[in-house]
């Protein structure tokens, strides 16, 4: 499985938020923040009726997400500042072009 497949398994109303967080570093809502912080108790408390049934799919999403993008609030904040995968790729490209 890859991140796109993992996102496609998430509840439909959450896919765009998950995709934008991973790809662009868009700040997550409270539920997604709890998932990204790996806080099952908080995620379950904040989940709507659909997401509470999809917690296994959310765990699969974390397994496929970039390790730099989840785990604790500091990592999440850094991922947001980085601009997600697009921001990371742009930095790599800039560094490659700046090399002598």
C-alpha positions as CSV (number, residue, x, y, z in Angstrom):
1,X,0.0,0.0,0.0
2,X,1.1,3.6,-0.5
3,X,-0.1,6.9,0.9
4,X,-2.6,7.5,-1.9
5,X,-4.2,4.1,-1.4
6,X,-4.3,4.7,2.4
7,X,-6.0,8.0,1.8
8,X,-8.5,6.4,-0.5
9,X,-9.5,4.0,2.4
10,X,-10.4,6.9,4.7
11,X,-13.9,8.2,5.1
12,X,-14.8,10.3,2.1
13,X,-15.4,13.5,4.0
14,X,-11.8,13.3,5.4
15,X,-9.8,12.4,2.3
16,X,-9.2,16.0,1.2
17,X,-8.0,17.1,4.6
18,X,-5.6,14.1,4.9
19,X,-4.3,14.6,1.4
20,X,-3.7,18.4,1.8
21,X,-2.0,17.8,5.1
22,X,0.4,15.3,3.6
23,X,1.0,17.0,0.3
24,X,0.9,20.7,1.3
25,X,1.2,20.8,5.1
26,X,-2.3,22.2,5.5
27,X,-3.0,22.4,9.3
28,X,-5.3,19.6,10.4
29,X,-8.6,19.9,12.2
30,X,-8.9,18.6,15.8
31,X,-9.6,15.0,15.0
32,X,-6.9,14.7,12.4
33,X,-4.5,16.4,14.8
34,X,-5.2,13.8,17.4
35,X,-4.7,11.0,14.8
36,X,-1.4,12.6,13.8
37,X,-0.3,12.9,17.4
38,X,-1.0,9.1,17.7
39,X,-3.4,9.9,20.5
40,X,-6.0,7.2,20.3
41,X,-8.0,8.3,23.3
42,X,-8.3,11.9,22.0
43,X,-9.0,10.8,18.4
44,X,-11.8,8.4,19.6
45,X,-13.3,11.2,21.7
46,X,-13.3,13.7,18.8
47,X,-14.3,11.2,16.1
48,X,-17.7,11.5,14.4
49,X,-19.8,8.3,13.9
50,X,-18.0,7.5,10.7
51,X,-14.4,8.1,11.8
52,X,-14.8,6.1,15.0
53,X,-15.6,3.1,12.9
54,X,-12.6,3.9,10.6
55,X,-9.8,4.1,13.3
56,X,-8.1,1.0,11.8
57,X,-8.0,2.8,8.4
58,X,-6.5,5.9,10.2
59,X,-3.8,3.6,11.7
60,X,-3.1,2.3,8.2
61,X,-2.9,5.9,7.0
62,X,-0.2,6.7,9.6
63,X,1.7,3.6,8.6
64,X,2.0,5.0,5.0
65,X,2.4,8.7,5.9
66,X,5.9,10.2,5.9
67,X,7.4,9.5,9.3
68,X,8.4,13.2,9.6
69,X,4.7,14.1,9.4
70,X,3.2,12.5,12.5
71,X,4.0,11.3,16.0
72,X,4.1,14.4,18.2
73,X,3.0,18.0,18.0
74,X,6.6,19.2,17.1
75,X,6.8,17.0,14.1
76,X,3.4,18.1,12.9
77,X,4.3,21.7,13.3
78,X,7.5,21.2,11.4
79,X,5.6,19.4,8.7
80,X,3.2,22.3,8.4
81,X,6.1,24.8,8.2
82,X,7.8,22.7,5.6
83,X,4.8,22.7,3.4
84,X,4.3,18.9,3.3
85,X,5.7,16.8,0.5
86,X,5.5,19.6,-2.0
87,X,7.6,21.9,0.3
88,X,10.1,19.1,1.0
89,X,10.5,18.4,-2.7
90,X,10.9,22.2,-3.4
91,X,13.7,22.4,-0.8
92,X,15.5,19.4,-2.3
93,X,15.2,20.9,-5.7
94,X,16.5,24.3,-4.4
95,X,19.5,22.6,-2.7
96,X,20.3,20.6,-5.8
97,X,20.2,23.7,-8.0
98,X,22.3,25.7,-5.6
99,X,25.0,23.0,-5.4
100,X,28.3,24.0,-7.3
